[in-house]
Amino acid sequence: MTTSDKKIFASIAQNGFFDIEVDPTLDLFEEIKRLKKEKNAVLLAHYYQESDIQDIADYIGDSLGLAQAAAKTDADIIVFAGVHFMAETAKILNPSKKVLLPDLRAGCSLSDSCPPEFFARFKSKYPNHIVISYINCSASIKALSDIICTSGNAKQIIDSLPKDQKIIFAPDKNLGAYINKQSGREMVLWNGACMVHEIFSIEKIAKLKQKHPNAKFIAHPECEEIILSIADFIGSTTQLLKYTQQNESKEFIVATETGILHQMQKASPDKTFIPAPPNNNCACNNCPHMKLNTLEKLYLCLLYEQPEILMEEQLRLAAKKPMDKMMELSKQFGLIA
């Protein structure tokens, strides 16, 4: 290793992210493809990533699909273009692989809203309850859970349990409230939320609906109840994408992170997709954590094989148990192969 490389690794270790200039003449698409082939690496990307990253990814999906892809890949290196809890999930499910995250600062407001030490105390107040946690949480919260779920399989998992089974649902209160309403349950909800899905403006959406009277308004269940109450369709990111492909409408107002609009437009180029506006001065709603990943960081991540996600085996095994339960139930429901 050269002196320059040592300095770069020291910078990565100290800062947790890359602050390195990339040669602007490089064709990053070709360089990333070359490095993936040389290192037998697979690139998994969430729908909320920037469009360039989606276009170069080997697999694009939501939390459930990404978890399945991470579990079954034969690649030596998993590069996760997403946020920290997603890369952790890949490590939990496939510990023999080196898991990389282009920017360690790519966290999650929902995951951060549920500190493990506070949740453990909260859990202790409800001794007869099982814990079902949304996959958008840390490995430590997964380890405190009995079953993990995604927005795409949460209701089916909960419906599969006896009606008298008492449940704590964490960390998203909006998703939990939506499932309570759909299932007739009274789950105890942890008071967490996603910053992206909580700032949609009902007033601005109402004006958009007046301006586009034929548009279907579709929303992710992490949105607040007032937003969901006016939606024509509510579903996970993948379910929203499928709905826009199958529905005959030519216009859609979309209440989730704007990254998914890239896939919607690619799948239905003859249709119009309008991002639902937030209650600030922005015209659309981007996740600042998801957008920390860039092509430059992705290239450097592959080049230096850093930053790497590491985890203590005891924590990994504890977190894997409820993940395995989710995967098992999802197979029963026909949600994954």
For each residue, the residues with C-beta under 8 A, 3 or more apart:
1: 5 6 9
2: 5 6
3: 6 7
4: 7 8
5: 1 2 8 9 304
6: 1 2 3 9 10
7: 3 4 10 11
8: 4 5 11 12 20 304
9: 1 5 6 12 13 304 306
10: 6 7 13 14
11: 7 8 14 15 18 19 20
12: 8 9 15 16 17 18 304 306 307
13: 9 10 16
14: 10 11
15: 11 12 18 19
16: 12 13 104 105 307
17: 12 103 104 105 292 297 307
18: 11 12 15 102 103 296 297 300 301
19: 11 15
20: 8 11 300
21:
22: 26 28 296 299 300
23: 26
24:
25:
26: 22 23 31 299
27: 30 31
28: 22 31 32 295 296 298 299
29: 32 33 52 56 295
30: 27 33 34
31: 26 27 28 34 35 299
32: 28 29 35 36 43 56 295 298 299 302
33: 29 30 36 37 56
34: 30 31 37 38
35: 31 32 38 39 41 299 302 303
36: 32 33 39 40 41 42 43 58 79 302
37: 33 34 40
38: 34 35
39: 35 36 76 77 302 305
40: 36 37 75 76 77
41: 35 36 75 76 77 78 79 302
42: 36 58 59 69 73 75 77 78 79
43: 32 36 56 57 58 59 79 81 298
44: 57 58 59 61 66 69 70 78 79 80 81 82 90
45: 49 53 54 57 59 60 81 82
46: 49 60 61 62 63 66 81 82 83 86 259 290
47: 54 60 61 62 237 238 241 257 259 260 263
48: 82 237 257 258 259 260 287 290
49: 45 46 53 54 57 81 82 259 290 291 293
50: 53 54 259 291 293 294 295
51: 54 55 259 262
52: 29 55 56 295
53: 45 49 50 56 57 81 293 294 295 298
54: 45 47 49 50 51 57 60 259 262 263
55: 51 52
56: 29 32 33 43 52 53 295 298
57: 43 44 45 49 53 54 60 81
58: 36 42 43 44
59: 42 43 44 45 65 66 69
60: 45 46 47 54 57 263
61: 44 46 47 64 65 66 69 238
62: 46 47 65 66 150 151 152 236 237 238
63: 46 66 67 86 89 135 136 150 151 152
64: 61 67 68 135 150 152 153 236 238 330 335 336
65: 59 61 62 68 69 238 336
66: 44 46 59 61 62 63 69 70 80 82 86 89 90
67: 63 64 70 71 89 90 93 135 150 323 327
68: 64 65 71 72 327 336
69: 42 44 59 61 65 66 72 73
70: 44 66 67 73 78 80 89 90 93 94
71: 67 68 93 94 327
72: 68 69
73: 42 69 70 78 94 97
74:
75: 40 41 42 78 97
76: 39 40 41 97 98
77: 39 40 41 42 97 98 99 100 302 305
78: 41 42 44 70 73 75 87 90 94 97 98 99 100
79: 36 41 42 43 44 100 101 102 298 301 302
80: 44 66 70 86 87 90 99 100 101 309
81: 43 44 45 46 49 53 57 102 293 298
82: 44 45 46 48 49 66 86 87 101 106 290 293
83: 46 86 87 106 107 108 111 289 290
84: 87 88 101 104 106 107 108 111 138 309
85: 88 89 108 111 135 136 137 138 139
86: 46 63 66 80 82 83 89 90
87: 78 80 82 83 84 90 91 99 100 101 309
88: 84 85 91 92 138 139 309 311 319
89: 63 66 67 70 85 86 92 93 135 139 323
90: 44 66 67 70 78 80 86 87 93 94 97 99 309
91: 87 88 94 95 97 99 309 310 311 316
92: 88 89 95 139 142 311 316 319 320 323
93: 67 70 71 89 90 320 323
94: 70 71 73 78 90 91 97 99
95: 91 92 311 313 316
96:
97: 73 75 76 77 78 90 91 94
98: 76 77 78 305 308
99: 77 78 80 87 90 91 94 308 309
100: 77 78 79 80 87 301 302 305 306 307 308 309
101: 79 80 82 84 87 104 106 301 307 309
102: 18 79 81 106 292 293 294 297 298 300 301 307
103: 17 18 106 292 293 294 297 307
104: 16 17 84 101 307
105: 16 17 289 292
106: 82 83 84 101 102 103 289 290 292 293
107: 83 84 111 112 289
108: 83 84 85 111 112 136 194 289
109: 112 113 193 194 195 196 289
110: 113 114 134 136 137 171 172 192 193 194 195 222
111: 83 84 85 107 108 114 136 137 138 141 171
112: 107 108 109 115
113: 109 110 171 191 192 193
114: 110 111 118 119 137 138 141 170 171 190 192
115: 112 118 119
116: 119 120 138 140 141 144
117: 120 121
118: 114 115 121 122
119: 114 115 116 122 123 141 144 170 171 190
120: 116 117 123 124 144
121: 117 118 124 125
122: 118 119 125 126 168 190
123: 119 120 126 129 131 144 168
124: 120 121 127
125: 121 122
126: 122 123 129 166 168 188
127: 124
128: 166
129: 123 126 166 167 168 188
130: 146 147 161 165 166 167 168
131: 123 144 145 146 147 167 168 170
132: 145 146 147 148 149 154 157 158 167 168 169 170 187
133: 137 141 142 144 145 147 148 149 169 170 171 322
134: 110 137 148 149 150 151 154 169 170 171 172 175
135: 63 64 67 85 89 148 149 150 326
136: 63 85 108 110 111 171 172 194
137: 85 110 111 114 133 134 141 142 145 170 171
138: 84 85 88 111 114 116 141 142
139: 85 88 89 92 142 143 311 315 316 319
140: 116 143 144 315 319
141: 111 114 116 119 133 137 138 144 145 170 171
142: 92 133 137 138 139 145 148 318 319 322 323
143: 139 140 315 318 319
144: 116 119 120 123 131 133 140 141
145: 131 132 133 137 141 142 148 170 322
146: 130 131 132 322 325
147: 130 131 132 133 157 322 325 326 329
148: 132 133 134 135 142 145 322 323 325 326
149: 132 133 134 135 153 154 157 158 326
150: 62 63 64 67 134 135 153 154 236 326
151: 62 63 134 154 175 220 221 222 235 236 237
152: 62 63 64 235 236 238 239 335
153: 64 149 150 156 157 326 329 330 333 335
154: 132 134 149 150 151 157 158 175 179
155: 158 159 179 182 183
156: 153 159 160 329 333 335
157: 132 147 149 153 154 160 161 326 329
158: 132 149 154 155 161 167 179 183 185 187
159: 155 156 183
160: 156 157 329 332
161: 130 157 158 165 167
162: 165
163:
164:
165: 130 161 162
166: 126 128 129 130 188
167: 129 130 131 132 158 161 185 187 188
168: 122 123 126 129 130 131 132 187 188 189 190
169: 132 133 134 172 175 176 179 187 188 189 190
170: 114 119 131 132 133 134 137 141 145 176 189 190 192
171: 110 111 113 114 119 133 134 136 137 141 190 192
172: 110 134 136 169 175 176 190 192 193 194 222
173: 176 177 189 190 191 192 193
174: 177 178 193 194 197 198 221 222 223 224 225
175: 134 151 154 169 172 178 179 221 222
176: 169 170 172 173 179 180 187 189 190
177: 173 174 180 181 189 225
178: 174 175 181 182 221 225 228 234
179: 154 155 158 169 175 176 182 183 185 187 221
180: 176 177 183 184 185 186 187 189
181: 177 178 225
182: 155 178 179
183: 155 158 159 179 180
184: 180
185: 158 167 179 180
186: 180
187: 132 158 167 168 169 176 179 180
188: 126 129 166 167 168 169
189: 168 169 170 173 176 177 180
190: 114 119 122 168 169 170 171 172 173 176
191: 113 173
192: 110 113 114 170 171 172 173
193: 109 110 113 172 173 174 197 198 222
194: 108 109 110 136 172 174 197 198 222
195: 109 110 198 199 287
196: 109 199 222 256 257 285 286 287
197: 174 193 194 200 220 222 223 224 255 256 257
198: 174 193 194 195 222 223 224
199: 195 196 278 279 280 285
200: 197 205 219 223 224 227 255 276 277 278 279 285
201: 204 205 277 278 279
202: 205 206 226 227 230
203: 206 207 279
204: 201 207 208 276 277 278 279
205: 200 201 202 208 209 217 227 230 253 255 276 277
206: 202 203 209 210 230
207: 203 204 210 211
208: 204 205 211 212 215 253 274 276 277
209: 205 206 212 213 215 217 230 253
210: 206 207 213
211: 207 208
212: 208 209 215 251 253 274
213: 209 210
214: 249 250 251
215: 208 209 212 249 251 252 253 272 274
216: 232 233 243 247 249 251 252 253
217: 205 209 230 231 232 252 253 255 276
218: 231 232 233 234 235 240 243 244 252 253 254 255
219: 200 223 227 228 231 233 234 254 255 256 276
220: 151 197 223 234 235 236 237 240 255 256
221: 151 174 175 178 179 228 234 235 236
222: 110 151 172 174 175 193 194 196 197 198 256
223: 174 197 198 200 219 220 227 228 231 255 256
224: 174 197 198 200 227 228
225: 174 177 178 181 228 229
226: 202 229 230
227: 200 202 205 219 223 224 230 231 255 276
228: 178 219 221 223 224 225 231 234
229: 225 226
230: 202 205 206 209 217 226 227
231: 217 218 219 223 227 228 234 255
232: 216 217 218
233: 216 218 219 240 243 247
234: 178 218 219 220 221 228 231
235: 151 152 218 220 221 238 239 240 242 243
236: 62 64 150 151 152 220 221 239 240
237: 47 48 62 151 220 240 241 256 260
238: 47 61 62 64 65 152 235 241 242
239: 152 235 236 242 243
240: 218 220 233 235 236 237 243 244 254 256 260 264
241: 47 237 238 244 245 260 263 264 267
242: 235 238 239 245 246
243: 216 218 233 235 239 240 246 247
244: 218 240 241 247 252 254 264 267 268 271 273
245: 241 242 267 268
246: 242 243
247: 216 233 243 244 252
248:
249: 214 215 216 252 271
250: 214 270 271 272
251: 212 214 215 216 271 272 273 274
252: 215 216 217 218 244 247 249 264 271 272 273 274
253: 205 208 209 212 215 216 217 218 274 275 276
254: 218 219 240 244 258 260 261 264 273 274 275 276
255: 197 200 205 217 218 219 220 223 227 231 276
256: 196 197 219 220 222 223 237 240 260 276 285
257: 47 48 196 197 260 285 286 287 290
258: 48 254 261 275 284 285 286
259: 46 47 48 49 50 51 54 262 286 287 290
260: 47 48 237 240 241 254 256 257 263 264
261: 254 258 264 265 273 275
262: 51 54 259 265 266
263: 47 54 60 241 260 266 267
264: 240 241 244 252 254 260 261 267 268 271 273
265: 261 262 268 269 271 273
266: 262 263 269
267: 241 244 245 263 264
268: 244 245 264 265 271
269: 265 266
270: 250
271: 244 249 250 251 252 264 265 268
272: 215 250 251 252
273: 244 251 252 254 261 264 265
274: 208 212 215 251 252 253 254
275: 253 254 258 261 283 284 285
276: 200 204 205 208 217 219 227 253 254 255 256 285
277: 200 201 204 205 208 282 283 284 285
278: 199 200 201 204 282 284 285
279: 199 200 201 203 204
280: 199
281:
282: 277 278 285 286
283: 275 277
284: 258 275 277 278
285: 196 199 200 256 257 258 275 276 277 278 282
286: 196 257 258 259 282 290 291
287: 48 195 196 257 259 290 291
288: 291 292
289: 83 105 106 107 108 109 292
290: 46 48 49 82 83 106 257 259 286 287 293
291: 49 50 286 287 288
292: 17 102 103 105 106 288 289 297
293: 49 50 53 81 82 102 103 106 290 297 298
294: 50 53 102 103 297 298
295: 28 29 32 50 52 53 56 298 299
296: 18 22 28 299 300
297: 17 18 102 103 292 293 294 300 301
298: 28 32 43 53 56 79 81 102 293 294 295 301 302
299: 22 26 28 31 32 35 295 296 302 303
300: 18 20 22 102 296 297 303 304
301: 18 79 100 101 102 297 298 304 305 306 307
302: 32 35 36 39 41 77 79 100 298 299 305
303: 35 299 300
304: 5 8 9 12 300 301
305: 39 77 98 100 301 302 308
306: 9 12 100 301
307: 12 16 17 100 101 102 103 104 301
308: 98 99 100 305
309: 80 84 87 88 90 91 99 100 101
310: 91
311: 88 91 92 95 139 315 316
312: 315 316
313: 95 316 317
314: 317 318
315: 139 140 143 311 312 318 319
316: 91 92 95 139 311 312 313 319 320
317: 313 314 320 321
318: 142 143 314 315 321
319: 88 92 139 140 142 143 315 316 322 323
320: 92 93 316 317 323 324
321: 317 318 324 325
322: 133 142 145 146 147 148 319 325 326
323: 67 89 92 93 142 148 319 320 326 327
324: 320 321 327 328
325: 146 147 148 321 322 328 329
326: 135 147 148 149 150 153 157 322 323 329 330
327: 67 68 71 323 324 330 331 336
328: 324 325 331 332
329: 147 153 156 157 160 325 326 332 333
330: 64 153 326 327 333 335 336
331: 327 328 334 335 336 337
332: 160 328 329
333: 153 156 329 330
334: 331
335: 64 152 153 156 330 331
336: 64 65 68 327 330 331
337: 331
